[in-house]
Amino acid sequence: MEQPEQPRIWPDRFKRFFLNNKFVLFLLILLLVGLNVMVMTKISFVFHPIAVLIKTIVLPIILSGVLYYLLNPLVDVMERWKIKRGWSILILYLAIGGILTVVVLAVIPVLRNQIMGLIANFPAYSTAVQEKFVQLTGSEMFNQVQETINFNFEDLWATLSARATEILNHTWTGIGDFLGVFTETVLSIVTVPFILFYLLKDGKKLPAKILSFLPIKSRTGAMHVLEDINHQISSFIRGQIIVSFCIGVLLYIGYMIIGLDYALILAIIASFTSVVPYLGPAIAITPALIVALVTSPIMLLKMIAVWTIVQLIEGKFISPQIMGKTLKIHPITIIFVILTSGNLFGFLGILLAVPGYAVLKVCISHIFNWFKSSTGLYDPNKNNLL
């Protein structure tokens, strides 16, 4: 007589404890990730050629990608007008060349005069700032504050002088590196029109080409990921550039109304630095503050009023209408991401911090949603051990 089959108690308990336990499963995944990282660090020399390749192509690809998101809607419009895509790109290139020629002939001379004037008057500005600072440091109130907080200005000045000397000593050694970087940048910019042409011409075929390397079952989900990434990047790039342009125009108008010197160059500086969210405007206001402070205290108050009005218009009307809520990232998160990316990757990291975080957020969100649906660990109707 056959014995009845014994229930499989231990395998079921093992499965319930390890596979259905969210904390234990998280530790197992963390262990696997750590092992992979450790192995990769031991064979990092294998990836050196790949790192060199990425470093070489990253700048032209980034520049071409930004221009692609700006110009592709115009090419699509001309294509809907029954103009072939190749001819549309050629017409767009000719229009951009004409606009750049007008800018060079009309704006560059004015900009050059303002830059040369600012450079020529910089010693006078520096002397004026020093005199105002000496007057401040010689006042009785400053001496009382200095004694209260135990602050020694002479020690600070000695430290700054030593630091400046060190920087100057290292400047000459860094000229060669600067020339190398400058050459690479120029070569990258020269290749941008060619890369941009093929992106505009065949860019719509790129997602299908990428998906062709994936298994058929995963192509639908991957397509959703690519669509979300495309939406996030395009919204950020177009919106941020339009917002920065509006800020530059408004500041230029405001500076011209109050009669601030070097209004054009200061507005252009503010427009470029405003590409970096939150931190850019704080950087852009510094040169305007110096020029206004040296001019007169009244001019300083006028400049602060103009800056405040422009920031209110940008924050209340321009950004909500153009940027909207597409990124859905908290401002504190954006500041931390920019600071961290800047420390890791420098100036390029600051520029790419927000769109890079948006792309990473999309990928992690889709992976987490897939993990929830495939494992059922977050289904409240199932009995999962915690």
C-alpha positions as CSV (number, residue, x, y, z in Angstrom):
1,M,0.0,0.0,0.0
2,E,1.4,3.4,-1.0
3,Q,2.2,5.8,1.7
4,P,0.5,9.2,1.4
5,E,2.7,12.0,0.1
6,Q,4.1,14.1,2.9
7,P,3.3,17.8,2.7
8,R,6.3,20.0,1.5
9,I,6.6,22.1,4.6
10,W,10.1,23.4,4.5
11,P,10.2,24.4,0.8
12,D,7.0,26.3,1.3
13,R,8.4,28.0,4.4
14,F,11.6,28.8,2.6
15,K,9.6,30.3,-0.3
16,R,7.4,32.3,2.0
17,F,10.3,33.6,4.0
18,F,12.7,34.5,1.2
19,L,10.7,35.1,-1.9
20,N,7.6,36.6,-0.4
21,N,9.5,38.7,2.2
22,K,10.0,42.2,0.8
23,F,12.9,43.1,3.2
24,V,14.8,39.8,2.5
25,L,14.2,40.2,-1.2
26,F,15.5,43.8,-1.1
27,L,18.7,42.6,0.7
28,L,19.2,39.9,-1.9
29,I,18.9,42.4,-4.7
30,L,21.2,44.8,-2.9
31,L,23.8,42.0,-2.5
32,L,23.7,41.1,-6.2
33,V,24.1,44.8,-7.1
34,G,27.1,45.1,-4.7
35,L,28.7,42.0,-6.2
36,N,28.3,43.3,-9.7
37,V,29.8,46.7,-8.7
38,M,32.8,44.9,-7.0
39,V,33.5,42.8,-10.1
40,M,33.3,45.9,-12.4
41,T,35.8,47.8,-10.3
42,K,38.2,44.9,-10.5
43,I,38.1,44.9,-14.3
44,S,37.6,48.7,-14.9
45,F,40.5,48.7,-17.4
46,V,38.4,46.8,-19.8
47,F,35.9,49.7,-20.0
48,H,38.6,52.4,-20.6
49,P,38.2,52.5,-24.4
50,I,34.4,52.7,-23.9
51,A,34.9,55.7,-21.5
52,V,37.2,57.4,-24.0
53,L,34.6,56.9,-26.7
54,I,31.8,58.3,-24.6
55,K,33.9,61.3,-23.5
56,T,34.6,62.0,-27.2
57,I,31.0,61.8,-28.5
58,V,29.1,63.1,-25.5
59,L,29.4,66.8,-26.3
60,P,28.4,66.7,-30.0
61,I,25.5,64.3,-29.2
62,I,24.2,66.6,-26.4
63,L,24.4,69.7,-28.5
64,S,22.8,67.9,-31.5
65,G,20.1,66.5,-29.2
66,V,19.2,70.0,-27.8
67,L,19.0,71.5,-31.3
68,Y,17.0,68.5,-32.5
69,Y,14.3,69.0,-29.9
70,L,14.2,72.7,-30.8
71,L,14.2,72.4,-34.6
72,N,12.3,69.1,-35.1
73,P,8.8,70.7,-34.7
74,L,9.7,73.2,-37.4
75,V,10.7,70.4,-39.7
76,D,7.5,68.5,-38.9
77,V,5.5,71.5,-39.8
78,M,7.2,72.0,-43.2
79,E,6.8,68.3,-43.8
80,R,3.0,68.6,-43.3
81,W,3.2,71.4,-45.9
82,K,4.2,68.7,-48.4
83,I,7.9,69.7,-48.3
84,K,10.2,66.8,-48.3
85,R,12.1,66.3,-45.0
86,G,15.6,66.8,-46.6
87,W,14.6,70.0,-48.3
88,S,12.9,71.2,-45.0
89,I,16.2,70.7,-43.2
90,L,18.1,72.5,-45.9
91,I,15.7,75.5,-45.8
92,L,16.0,75.5,-42.0
93,Y,19.8,75.5,-42.2
94,L,19.7,78.5,-44.6
95,A,17.3,80.4,-42.4
96,I,19.5,79.8,-39.3
97,G,22.6,80.9,-41.3
98,G,20.8,84.1,-42.3
99,I,19.7,84.8,-38.7
100,L,23.2,84.2,-37.4
101,T,24.6,86.6,-40.1
102,V,22.2,89.3,-39.0
103,V,23.1,88.8,-35.4
104,V,26.8,88.9,-36.1
105,L,26.5,92.1,-38.1
106,A,24.0,93.9,-35.8
107,V,24.4,92.6,-32.3
108,I,28.0,91.6,-32.1
109,P,29.5,95.1,-32.5
110,V,27.3,96.5,-29.7
111,L,28.1,93.5,-27.6
112,R,31.8,93.8,-28.3
113,N,31.8,97.5,-27.3
114,Q,30.1,96.7,-24.1
115,I,32.5,93.9,-23.3
116,M,35.5,96.1,-24.1
117,G,34.0,98.9,-22.0
118,L,33.4,96.6,-19.1
119,I,37.0,95.3,-19.3
120,A,38.4,98.8,-19.6
121,N,36.4,100.0,-16.6
122,F,37.0,97.0,-14.5
123,P,40.0,98.5,-12.6
124,A,37.9,101.5,-11.8
125,Y,35.1,99.3,-10.6
126,S,37.6,97.2,-8.5
127,T,39.0,100.4,-6.9
128,A,35.6,101.7,-6.1
129,V,34.5,98.5,-4.5
130,Q,37.7,98.4,-2.5
131,E,37.1,102.0,-1.3
132,K,33.6,101.2,-0.3
133,F,34.8,98.1,1.6
134,V,37.5,100.1,3.3
135,Q,35.0,102.7,4.4
136,L,32.8,99.9,5.7
137,T,35.6,98.1,7.6
138,G,36.8,101.4,9.1
139,S,33.4,102.2,10.6
140,E,32.8,101.8,14.3
141,M,29.8,99.4,13.7
142,F,32.0,97.0,11.7
143,N,34.7,97.0,14.4
144,Q,32.1,96.2,17.0
145,V,30.7,93.3,14.9
146,Q,34.2,92.1,14.3
147,E,35.0,92.0,18.0
148,T,31.7,90.3,18.7
149,I,32.1,87.4,16.3
150,N,35.9,87.2,16.8
151,F,36.6,87.8,13.1
152,N,40.0,88.9,12.0
153,F,39.9,90.6,8.5
154,E,43.7,90.6,8.2
155,D,43.9,86.8,8.5
156,L,41.2,86.5,6.0
157,W,43.0,88.8,3.6
158,A,46.2,86.9,4.0
159,T,44.4,83.6,3.3
160,L,42.8,85.0,0.2
161,S,46.1,86.4,-1.0
162,A,47.9,83.0,-0.5
163,R,45.0,81.3,-2.3
164,A,45.2,83.7,-5.2
165,T,49.0,83.2,-5.5
166,E,48.5,79.4,-5.6
167,I,45.8,79.7,-8.3
168,L,48.1,82.0,-10.4
169,N,51.0,79.5,-10.0
170,H,48.8,76.7,-11.4
171,T,47.4,78.8,-14.2
172,W,50.3,78.4,-16.5
173,T,50.4,74.7,-16.0
174,G,46.7,74.5,-16.9
175,I,47.0,76.4,-20.2
176,G,48.0,73.3,-22.1
177,D,45.0,71.4,-20.7
178,F,42.7,74.4,-21.6
179,L,44.0,74.4,-25.2
180,G,43.3,70.7,-25.5
181,V,39.8,71.1,-24.2
182,F,39.2,74.1,-26.4
183,T,40.4,72.1,-29.5
184,E,38.1,69.2,-28.6
185,T,35.2,71.6,-28.1
186,V,35.7,73.3,-31.5
187,L,35.9,69.9,-33.2
188,S,32.7,68.8,-31.5
189,I,30.9,72.0,-32.5
190,V,32.0,71.5,-36.1
191,T,30.5,68.0,-36.2
192,V,27.1,69.1,-34.8
193,P,25.5,70.2,-38.1
194,F,26.2,66.8,-39.7
195,I,24.9,64.8,-36.7
196,L,21.9,67.2,-36.4
197,F,21.1,66.7,-40.1
198,Y,20.8,62.9,-39.8
199,L,18.9,63.2,-36.5
200,L,16.3,65.5,-38.1
201,K,16.1,63.3,-41.2
202,D,16.0,59.8,-39.6
203,G,15.2,60.6,-35.9
204,K,11.8,59.1,-36.1
205,K,13.3,55.7,-37.1
206,L,15.6,55.6,-34.1
207,P,13.1,54.3,-31.4
208,A,12.0,51.4,-33.7
209,K,15.7,50.6,-34.4
210,I,16.4,50.5,-30.6
211,L,13.4,48.3,-29.9
212,S,14.4,45.8,-32.6
213,F,17.2,44.7,-30.3
214,L,14.8,43.8,-27.5
215,P,12.6,40.7,-27.2
216,I,9.2,41.0,-28.7
217,K,7.4,40.7,-25.4
218,S,9.2,43.6,-23.8
219,R,8.9,46.0,-26.8
220,T,5.6,47.5,-25.7
221,G,6.8,48.4,-22.3
222,A,10.1,49.7,-23.6
223,M,8.2,51.9,-26.1
224,H,6.3,53.5,-23.2
225,V,9.6,54.2,-21.5
226,L,11.1,55.8,-24.6
227,E,7.9,57.9,-25.1
228,D,8.0,59.1,-21.5
229,I,11.7,59.9,-21.7
230,N,11.2,61.8,-25.0
231,H,8.4,63.8,-23.4
232,Q,10.4,64.7,-20.3
233,I,13.5,65.8,-22.2
234,S,11.7,67.7,-24.9
235,S,9.5,69.5,-22.4
236,F,12.5,70.5,-20.3
237,I,14.8,71.6,-23.1
238,R,12.2,73.7,-25.1
239,G,10.7,75.1,-21.9
240,Q,13.9,76.1,-20.2
241,I,15.3,77.8,-23.3
242,I,12.1,79.8,-23.9
243,V,12.1,80.8,-20.2
244,S,15.7,81.8,-20.3
245,F,15.1,83.9,-23.5
246,C,12.1,85.6,-21.9
247,I,14.2,86.4,-18.8
248,G,17.0,87.9,-20.9
249,V,14.6,90.1,-22.9
250,L,12.7,91.3,-19.8
251,L,16.0,92.1,-17.9
252,Y,17.3,94.0,-20.9
253,I,14.2,96.1,-21.2
254,G,14.3,96.8,-17.4
255,Y,18.0,97.6,-17.4
256,M,17.5,100.0,-20.3
257,I,14.6,101.7,-18.5
258,I,16.6,102.4,-15.4
259,G,19.7,103.3,-17.4
260,L,22.0,100.6,-16.1
261,D,25.4,100.4,-17.8
262,Y,26.2,97.3,-20.0
263,A,22.6,96.3,-20.1
264,L,22.9,94.0,-23.1
265,I,25.9,92.0,-21.8
266,L,24.3,91.7,-18.3
267,A,21.0,90.5,-19.8
268,I,22.8,87.9,-21.9
269,I,24.7,86.6,-18.9
270,A,21.4,86.3,-17.0
271,S,19.8,84.6,-19.9
272,F,22.5,81.9,-20.3
273,T,22.8,81.3,-16.5
274,S,19.1,80.9,-16.2
275,V,19.3,77.6,-18.0
276,V,20.3,76.2,-14.6
277,P,17.1,76.1,-12.5
278,Y,17.1,78.0,-9.2
279,L,20.9,78.4,-9.0
280,G,21.3,80.2,-12.3
281,P,19.5,83.4,-11.3
282,A,21.5,83.7,-8.1
283,I,24.7,83.5,-10.2
284,A,23.5,86.0,-12.8
285,I,22.6,88.7,-10.4
286,T,26.2,89.1,-9.1
287,P,27.7,91.1,-12.0
288,A,24.6,93.3,-12.2
289,L,24.9,94.0,-8.5
290,I,28.5,95.0,-8.8
291,V,27.8,97.4,-11.7
292,A,24.8,98.9,-9.9
293,L,26.6,99.2,-6.6
294,V,29.5,101.1,-8.2
295,T,27.2,103.4,-10.1
296,S,25.1,104.6,-7.1
297,P,23.0,103.4,-4.2
298,I,19.8,104.5,-6.1
299,M,20.9,102.5,-9.1
300,L,21.4,99.5,-6.9
301,L,17.8,99.8,-5.5
302,K,16.5,100.2,-9.1
303,M,18.3,97.1,-10.3
304,I,17.0,95.0,-7.3
305,A,13.5,96.2,-8.1
306,V,13.9,95.2,-11.8
307,W,15.3,91.9,-10.9
308,T,12.5,91.2,-8.4
309,I,9.8,92.1,-10.9
310,V,11.3,89.9,-13.6
311,Q,11.6,87.0,-11.2
312,L,8.0,87.4,-10.1
313,I,6.8,87.5,-13.7
314,E,8.9,84.4,-14.5
315,G,7.8,82.5,-11.5
316,K,4.1,83.3,-11.6
317,F,3.4,83.6,-15.3
318,I,6.1,82.4,-17.7
319,S,7.3,79.2,-16.1
320,P,3.9,77.8,-15.2
321,Q,2.6,78.4,-18.7
322,I,5.7,77.1,-20.6
323,M,7.2,74.5,-18.2
324,G,3.9,73.4,-16.5
325,K,4.2,70.4,-14.2
326,T,5.8,68.1,-16.7
327,L,8.9,67.2,-14.6
328,K,7.0,66.8,-11.4
329,I,10.2,67.2,-9.3
330,H,10.2,69.1,-6.0
331,P,12.4,72.2,-6.0
332,I,14.4,71.0,-3.0
333,T,15.1,67.8,-5.0
334,I,16.2,69.8,-8.0
335,I,18.7,71.9,-5.9
336,F,20.2,68.8,-4.3
337,V,20.5,67.1,-7.7
338,I,22.2,70.1,-9.2
339,L,24.7,70.4,-6.3
340,T,25.5,66.7,-6.3
341,S,25.9,66.5,-10.1
342,G,28.0,69.6,-10.1
343,N,30.4,68.1,-7.6
344,L,30.6,64.8,-9.5
345,F,30.8,66.0,-13.2
346,G,31.5,69.8,-13.0
347,F,29.8,72.4,-15.2
348,L,28.5,69.8,-17.6
349,G,26.9,67.9,-14.7
350,I,25.1,71.1,-13.6
351,L,23.6,71.6,-17.1
352,L,22.5,68.0,-17.4
353,A,21.4,67.4,-13.8
354,V,17.7,68.0,-14.1
355,P,17.1,66.2,-17.5
356,G,19.3,63.4,-16.4
357,Y,17.4,63.0,-13.1
358,A,14.1,63.1,-15.1
359,V,15.2,60.3,-17.4
360,L,16.5,58.3,-14.4
361,K,13.2,58.8,-12.6
362,V,11.2,57.6,-15.6
363,C,13.3,54.4,-15.9
364,I,13.2,53.6,-12.2
365,S,9.5,54.3,-12.1
366,H,8.8,51.8,-14.9
367,I,11.1,49.2,-13.5
368,F,9.4,49.5,-10.1
369,N,6.0,49.2,-11.6
370,W,7.1,46.1,-13.5
371,F,8.5,44.7,-10.3
372,K,5.3,45.3,-8.5
373,S,3.1,43.8,-11.2
374,S,5.3,40.7,-11.7
375,T,6.0,39.8,-8.1
376,G,2.7,40.8,-6.4
377,L,4.7,41.8,-3.3
378,Y,2.8,45.0,-3.0
379,D,-0.6,43.5,-3.5
380,P,-2.6,44.1,-0.3
381,N,-4.8,41.1,-1.1
382,K,-1.9,38.7,-0.7
383,N,-0.4,37.5,2.6
384,N,3.2,38.7,2.4
385,L,5.5,38.3,5.3
386,L,7.2,41.6,6.3
